[in-house]
Amino acid sequence: MDKFIPLSVPNFEGNERKYVDDAIDQGWVSTGGAYISRLEKELANFMHVENVAACQSGTSALHMALVEAGVKPGDVVLVPPLTFIAAVNPVRYQFAEPVFIDCDDSFCMDPDKLRDFCQDECDWDGESLKHNGKEVKAIVVVHVFGNMADMEAVMDVASTYGLKVIEDATEALGTYYLEGKYSGRYAGTIGNFGCFSFNGNKIITTGGGGAITANNPEVVDHIRFLSTQAKTDPHFYIHDEIGYNYRMTNLQAALGVAQMEELPEFIKRKQKNFELYKNEFVDCKYAELMPFRVGVSSNKWFYSLCIDRNVIITPMRDIILMLKEKGIETRAIWGLINEQKPYLNYETYKLEKAPYYADRILNIPSSTSITEDEIHYVADEIKKLLEALVNG
């Protein structure tokens, strides 16, 4: 099979090589250099925030957010089960305990169940929220696939119970509200902290890399300080706090500056390609292209087909392998985190939608470089395969 349509690959159409070569020529390749500051400023300008710190990964951003939020060993953090495991692992880095709250039809955390858990399963004394005697400290809410969680409702719960909100916007750079209380506000700029990823499959990439912002610009300065090993006096190597080797390199940032120049175009392509797919699948009997939240301008990073399990019982693994034979790379959504070995003994709350979608969602090619002909091919082959599975 000569044809191969990847799931999501980086797109280097601009000044990536020029800027990386410039960083190399200057000799600034590690965790210092002008491109890091430039990327931070461009991210801040893009999202209309005061301060952004560039770091090594979305995971490191989430970890530093939890540190800055004051999450300590034994604390409880409310997390989603239907996302990449990196959204939850940093909770355990802090020796805190996750409680898994179900998602809604956006794949993002269900704010009604979030409120129910806080109200019905916890004790509130007007100052702190406790679950089984342990303090509930924070909420990690993930904007899955570029969708936007219901932040009005999430922030209302957080405000009621004094919880810190950490937005995992690693898949949602460029997504923002079109209406409501947070109209014009970008994913990652509403809660106490916003975390971003520039991994190779994201809408822009620095190879590996991430960024973090916060509603207090001084907090971002402190995070930047922690990310460079907390050097109180860098000349005499004095350290007054525990630090981390979490700073982005100048080489990565040079790539990121070039990618930021292309971000608006990449978002337009993602949105256009989603509409093409939507037209292709409008007559599909056995799968539905999942929509994005109304009232939101989504970056539409990833596209999701929901397979009709009433008629198609073929395991998702087999469907993925059959499509691979046609030169189409797809993937299952994720294995539920609470079902992974490290998290089997942690509490879940009313998980209904998360297991439903974990069994039904197939992610399809969504690169910014995918062509219209390739989109037609992908849709045709998927529809033919589903028809064959029903009739075969």
Secondary structure, DSSP 8 states (H G I E B T S, - for coil): ----B-SS-----SSHHHHHHHHHHHT--SS-SHHHHHHHHHHHHHHT-S-EEEES-HHHHHHHHHHHTT--TT-EEEE-SSS-GGGTHHHHHTT-EEEEE-B-TTSSB-HHHHHHHHHHSSEE-SS-EEETTEEEEEEEEE-GGG----HHHHHHHHHHHT-EEEEE-TT-TT-EESSSTTTT-BTTSSSSEEEEE--TTSSS--SS-EEEEESSHHHHHHHHHHHBT--SBTTTTB-SS---B-B--HHHHHHHHHHHHHHHHHHHHHHHHHHHHHHHHTT-SSEEE----TTEE-----EEEEE-TTT--S-HHHHHHHHHHTTB--EES---GGGSGGGTTS-EE--SHHHHHHTTEEEE---TT--HHHHHHHHHHHHHHHHHHHH-
